[in-house]
Amino acid sequence: MSFKPIKVRKIYAEIVEQIKDLIKDGKLSSGDKLPTLKELAEDLKVGQSAVREALTVLEAMGIVEIRQGGGAYIRQTQLDDTIEPLSMMLLLERDLSLEVLHVRKFLEVGAAGLAARQRTEEELAKMEKALMEMEKDILAGNLGERADWDFHFAVAEASRNSLLIRLMHTVADNMKISMKANRRLLFEQYGMPKRLYDEHKKIYQAIKQQNSTLAEQMMYDHLHRVELYMGDFDMIEEK
């Protein structure tokens, strides 16, 4: 008989549950503005990074709206309808979010190689359009998770593998939610938006040059770096 180690719940997950409970109890309502990041951290006796991550999760769940330079507000929403259980788990459990990245590596590294061999000019144009949108989002200070997804899905479509494309469709919702939460955290690091854009551009250039080996390597490197970045956030939170 063997026992599994007990995992200590993440601080940000506790903050998420506390805010949800306040909404359920009627102590927070639609349109209410939450205290500032600093004030919440002081009231909860936690670090600002944990509060920031909790707000990111709440935004992805549709419970909170974060306005650029304007703070965080409670949205008009029914808690029971905000998000599917699996998607909620992906947001609250970093291990599961990392598992999504593992699945993406299995699917997308091969997809990049196939795309390099079989892509058409039309499919390249879709990737280029997503890159242009990503660049616009960076300049506007937006997360750009939609453009991120559009790029990766365009690569999958260019693979011409119908099963792979169906698998991407199957995990699409969870991937989009994971992308949004991860990108908000990654964007906290100086220079990260530009770095992510450059990594996507290298994938595109390898596919355009029909270099399948390089395309696979660039896709693997990109997803592996994101995985390492997300692991670094766990280490920061635990300190």
N, C-alpha and C positions, 0 to 999 in steps of 0.2 A: 504493500500500500504506500502511495506517495501523495503528499499534499502539495498544492500549488501555493506559492508565496502570496501573501495578502498585499494588494496594491493600495497604497495610500491615495486617497482621492486628491486630485489637483485643486489648488487653491481657487483658480478661476472657475472651476465647476461648482464649488460651494457658493461663490458670489453669484453665479448665474441662477442657482436654485433659490438663493435668498431674494433676489429681485423678482423672480417669478412668483414667489410666495407673497411678496408685498402687493403684486398686481392682483393675485387671486383674493387677497384679503381686502382689496379696495383701497389700500393705502397709497397706491400709485395708479394713476388713470391715464387714459389716452391724452396726449398733449403735454403731460407733465415733463418738466425738464429735470434731468438728474443732476446731482451735485457735480462739481468739476472733478477731474481725475484725481487731483491732489486731495480734495475734500473727501472723496470716497475712500481713497487709500488710508487717510488718517482715521476716518470713522470706522473702517473695517479692520484697522491695524494690520494692513498688508502692504506689499510693495505696489508701486504704480504699474509695473509691468503686468502683474496679475489682474489688476482692474482693467487695464487696456485690453488684455486678451479676453476677459469676460464680456466686455462691451462688443468686441469683434464677433464673438459667438452669438450674443443676443441680436446683433444686427443681422447676421446670416440667418438666424431663426425667424426674422421678421418681427421681433418684439421691440427692438430699439432702432431708432433712426439717428445716425450720426451725421450731423451737418458740419461741413467744412468750416472750421473756425467759429462754430455756433453752439457746440456742445451736443449732448445726447438727449433724445426725447423718446418717451414711450409712444409707440404707434397704436393705432386703432386695430386691435386684433383679438382673436379668440385663441387663447393659449393652446387649447386642444387641437386646433387646426393649423398651427403655425408650421409644423414640420413633421415628416414621417419619422417613426422611431429610429430606423437605421441611420438616417441622416443626422438625427440628434446625437446618436452615439458617436458618429464620425466627428462631430464638432466638439463634443465634451471629452472624448478619449483620444489623446494624442497618439497612442499606440495604434489605434484603428486608422487614424488619419495617415500615419506612416505606412500602414498596410495598403492603403489606397495607392500611395506612391509606388509600392512594390508591384502591385497589379499593373499600374501604368507602365512600369519598366518592361514587364513581360509583353504587354500589348504594343507599346509605342516604339520601342527600339526596333523590333522587327518591321513594324509599319513604315518607319523612316527608310529602312533599307529597300523595301519593296517600292515605296514611293519614288525613290531615286531612280530605280530601274524603269518604272512604268508611267511616271507622271506625264500629264499633257500640259500644254501651255495654259489651258483654261484652269487647270488645277493649281498651277504655279501662281496664276493671277489671284486665286482665292487666298493663298498663303500670303502673297504680297499685300493684298488688301487688309488682311488681319494684322500684318506688321505695321502698316500705315496707321490703322486705328489704335494699335498699342502705343505707337509713338505719340499720337495725339493725346491719348489718355495720360501719358507720362508728363507731357507739357502742361496739361490741365490739372495735374495733381490727382487724377482719378486712379482707381485700382486697376481697371482694365482687364478684369477677369473674363468679361465676355469676349474680348479680342483674343485673349489667351486661349480660351476654349475653342474659338473659331479656327485659330491656327492649328491646334493639335488635331481637331476633327478634320480639317482640310488635308492634313498629312495622312490621316487614316483613310480618307476617301481615295486619295491618290494611290494607296496600296492596291486598290482594285480587289481586295479580299473581302467578299461579302460577309463571311462569318466574323472577321475582325471588326468590320464596320458595325455589325449587329451587336457585338459585345460592347463596343464603345457607346452605342445607343443605350444599352442595358444599364451601364454604370454612369451614364451622363449626368443625372441629377446629383448623385453623390460626388462626382468629380467636380461639378460646378460649385457646389457648396464648399468642398474642401479647398478648391482654388481660391475662392473669395476670402475665406478665413486665413489661409496661408499667405496670400499676397498682402493682406493688411499687416500681418506681423512682419513679413519680410521687408515691406516698404518702410518700416521703422528704422532700418539700417541705412546709413548714409551711402548713396550711390547704388543701392540695390535695384531700383527700377531700371536704370540704364543697363546694369549688368544683366538683368533678366532679358531685356530687349535684345542685347547683343548676342546672348546665347540662342535665342529664337532665330535671329538673323543668320547665325552660323549654320543652324540646321537647314534653313531655307536655301542658303548658298550651296551646301553640299548636295541637296536634292536637285537643285537647278543644274549643277554640274554633272548630275547622274553618277555621283560617287557614292555607291551604296554603303561601302565600308565606313567612309567618313560620316555619312548621314547617321548611321547607327551609333557611331562613337559620340557624335555631337549630341544626339538625343539622350543617350545613356549618361553622358557627363552632366547635361542640364538637369535631368531628374535626380541624379545622384547628389548634385550640389544642393538642390532644394531639400532633399532628405537630410543632408548634413546641417543645413541652416536650421531646419525645424528641430533637429536634435539639440542644437546649440541653445534654442529657446528653453527646452526642458532643463538643461543644465543651469541656465541663468535663473530660472524660476526656483529651482531647488536650493540655490545658494542663500 
